[in-house]
Amino acid sequence: MTNNLNGKAGLVTGAASGIGRAVAEALAAEGCRVALADRADCSATADAIESAGGDAFGITMDVTDESGVTEATANAVRRLGEINIAVLSAGIADDGPLLETSLTEWNRVIAVNLSGIFLTGREAIRAMLGNSDGRVIVIASDHAFMGWEERSAYCASKAGVLGLVRTWAREFGPAIRVNAICPGPVETPLLTDGLTPELLARETDIPLGRIGQPDEIAAVVVALAGKAGAFTTGQAWGVNGGSVMT
């Protein structure tokens, strides 16, 4: 079965780097026209896609800014004509010991990882209304299931994301399919910045014995965005090397 996405229009948040960039490049390689949304500059992602013969452009989006998300999504729709696929990948991992975590620090993580998914998902779904085959794919985390010490806000935010995914799948089916991907450890700046040998040993203490690559997550996104994802919604897909088994 192929996952040809010719003629589809996609929006990817967090597209400047890491999983978001890999997803954008993978969608474009399948023929999808892609709006690259990030607070950071997406020029490198756009250049890579265009050099490979794809079609992409960057738009500035801070997922914590409600009016900004609304405006950026509308801009994407104007330039693409529609949105068929939305991949919500923007996130942060700032956290620390519970007893040293302030409400301000907690709120910052929740604002990006949970409220940001709410805002971008809401506007993407709004843009898909009337579409008989919309796809929303949210990048969550294996931490939504397993927890991790000193990551209270991060784990809570990712667990909350799964609640949104299941709710939206029921609310907007059958026209829009909504799924989550829950990566395990993946080689992105979010993980590798400050990675100590001790943490690396712990992250790779899983059945497959290694850290994943962004393109391995992107491959599952492409499957869910294409024909292979036609009969799945409301699911949390573990792409985690066996860190969590469900």
C-alpha positions in Angstrom: 0.0 0.0 0.0 1.3 3.4 -0.9 1.0 6.6 1.1 1.0 9.0 -1.9 -0.1 12.4 -0.6 -0.2 14.3 -4.0 -2.6 17.1 -3.9 -2.8 17.2 -0.1 -2.1 20.3 2.0 -0.4 20.0 5.4 0.3 22.2 8.4 3.2 21.1 10.6 4.0 22.9 13.9 7.4 22.8 15.4 8.8 22.4 11.9 12.1 24.2 12.4 13.9 21.2 13.9 13.7 17.7 15.3 10.6 15.6 14.8 8.6 18.4 13.2 11.2 19.0 10.6 11.5 15.3 9.8 7.7 15.1 9.5 7.5 18.1 7.2 10.2 16.7 4.9 8.6 13.2 4.8 5.1 14.7 4.0 6.6 16.8 1.2 8.5 13.8 -0.2 5.0 12.1 -0.6 3.7 15.1 -2.6 2.1 17.1 0.2 2.3 20.9 0.1 3.4 21.9 3.6 3.1 25.0 5.7 5.9 25.1 8.2 4.9 26.7 11.5 7.3 27.5 14.3 8.3 30.4 16.5 11.9 29.8 15.1 13.0 30.3 11.5 11.9 27.5 9.2 14.1 28.5 6.3 16.4 25.5 6.6 13.4 23.1 6.5 11.9 24.9 3.6 15.2 25.0 1.7 15.7 21.2 2.2 12.2 20.5 1.0 12.4 22.7 -2.1 15.9 21.3 -2.9 14.3 17.9 -3.0 11.6 19.1 -5.4 8.9 19.7 -2.8 6.7 22.6 -2.0 6.9 24.3 1.4 6.8 27.7 3.1 7.4 29.0 6.6 4.9 30.9 8.8 5.6 32.3 12.2 3.6 30.8 15.0 3.8 30.9 18.8 1.5 28.1 19.9 0.9 29.9 23.2 -0.6 33.0 21.5 -4.2 32.4 20.7 -4.7 35.3 18.2 -1.3 34.4 16.6 -2.3 30.8 16.1 -5.6 31.8 14.6 -3.9 34.3 12.2 -1.1 31.9 11.3 -3.5 29.1 10.5 -5.7 31.4 8.4 -2.5 32.5 6.6 -1.7 28.8 5.9 -5.2 28.2 4.5 -5.0 31.3 2.3 -1.7 30.1 0.8 -2.6 26.4 0.5 -6.2 26.7 -0.3 -7.1 24.2 2.4 -5.6 22.0 5.1 -6.1 18.2 4.9 -3.4 17.2 7.3 -2.2 18.8 10.5 0.7 17.5 12.5 1.0 19.2 15.9 4.6 18.7 17.0 5.6 21.8 18.9 6.7 21.1 22.5 9.2 21.8 25.2 10.7 19.6 27.9 11.7 22.1 30.6 11.0 20.6 34.0 12.7 19.8 37.3 12.2 18.4 40.8 8.6 18.8 42.0 9.6 20.6 45.2 11.6 23.2 43.2 9.0 23.8 40.5 7.2 27.1 40.6 3.7 27.7 39.3 5.3 29.9 36.6 7.5 27.0 35.4 4.6 24.6 35.5 2.4 27.0 33.5 5.1 27.5 30.9 5.2 23.8 30.0 1.4 23.4 30.1 1.0 26.5 27.9 3.2 25.0 25.2 2.6 21.3 25.4 -1.1 21.2 26.3 -2.8 24.6 25.7 -0.7 24.9 22.5 -2.1 21.6 21.2 -5.6 22.8 22.1 -5.1 26.0 20.2 -3.4 24.6 17.1 -5.7 21.6 17.0 -8.8 23.8 17.3 -7.8 26.0 14.5 -6.6 23.1 12.3 -9.9 21.3 12.8 -11.9 24.5 12.1 -10.0 24.7 8.8 -10.9 21.1 8.0 -14.7 21.4 8.5 -16.4 20.3 5.3 -13.4 18.0 4.5 -14.4 14.4 4.3 -10.9 13.0 5.1 -9.1 15.3 7.5 -6.2 14.0 9.5 -4.9 15.4 12.8 -1.8 13.8 14.2 -0.4 14.9 17.5 3.1 14.2 18.8 2.7 13.1 22.4 5.2 11.0 24.3 5.7 7.6 26.0 5.9 9.7 29.2 2.1 10.0 29.0 2.0 6.4 30.1 5.1 5.7 32.2 5.8 8.9 34.1 9.4 10.0 34.9 10.7 11.6 38.0 11.4 15.3 37.9 9.1 15.7 34.9 5.8 16.5 36.5 4.7 19.2 34.1 5.9 17.4 31.0 4.3 14.0 31.8 1.0 15.7 32.8 0.9 17.8 29.6 1.5 14.7 27.4 -1.1 12.7 29.3 -3.5 15.6 28.8 -2.8 15.6 25.1 -4.1 12.0 24.8 -7.4 13.2 26.4 -7.7 15.8 23.7 -7.0 13.3 20.9 -9.7 10.8 22.1 -12.2 13.6 22.6 -11.6 15.1 19.2 -11.8 11.7 17.5 -15.3 11.2 18.9 -16.4 14.8 18.3 -15.3 15.1 14.7 -15.5 11.6 13.3 -16.0 10.2 10.7 -14.8 13.2 8.6 -11.7 13.9 10.6 -9.4 11.2 12.0 -7.4 12.2 15.1 -4.5 10.2 16.4 -1.4 10.6 18.6 2.1 9.3 18.2 3.9 8.6 21.5 7.7 8.6 20.7 10.2 7.1 23.1 13.7 8.6 23.2 14.5 10.3 19.9 17.7 12.0 18.8 16.5 15.6 18.7 17.8 18.8 20.5 14.9 18.3 23.0 16.6 15.1 24.2 20.3 15.5 23.4 20.9 19.0 24.8 22.4 18.3 28.2 22.3 14.5 27.7 24.6 12.9 30.3 26.1 9.4 30.0 23.9 8.3 32.8 20.7 9.5 31.1 21.8 8.0 27.8 22.2 4.7 29.5 18.7 4.9 31.0 17.1 6.1 27.8 18.6 3.2 25.9 17.6 0.6 28.5 14.7 -0.5 26.4 14.1 -3.7 24.3 15.5 -2.2 21.1 18.5 -0.8 22.9 18.9 2.6 21.2 17.6 6.1 20.7 15.2 6.5 17.8 15.6 8.8 14.8 13.2 11.6 13.8 12.6 10.0 10.4 11.3 6.8 12.2 8.6 8.9 13.8 7.9 10.7 10.5 7.4 7.4 8.7 4.5 6.6 11.0 3.0 10.1 10.6 3.1 9.6 6.8 1.3 6.2 7.2 -1.4 7.8 9.4 -1.8 10.7 7.0 -2.3 8.4 4.0 -4.4 5.4 3.0 -2.9 3.2 5.7 -4.5 5.5 8.3 -8.1 5.4 6.9 -9.5 3.2 9.6 -7.8 4.4 12.7 -8.8 7.3 15.0 -8.5 8.1 18.7 -5.4 6.0 19.1 -2.0 6.5 20.8 0.6 4.9 18.6 3.8 3.9 20.5 6.9 4.4 18.4 9.3 4.0 21.3 11.6 1.0 20.9 9.6 -0.9 23.4 9.9 1.6 26.3 6.1 1.2 26.8 4.1 -1.8 25.7 0.3 -1.5 25.4 
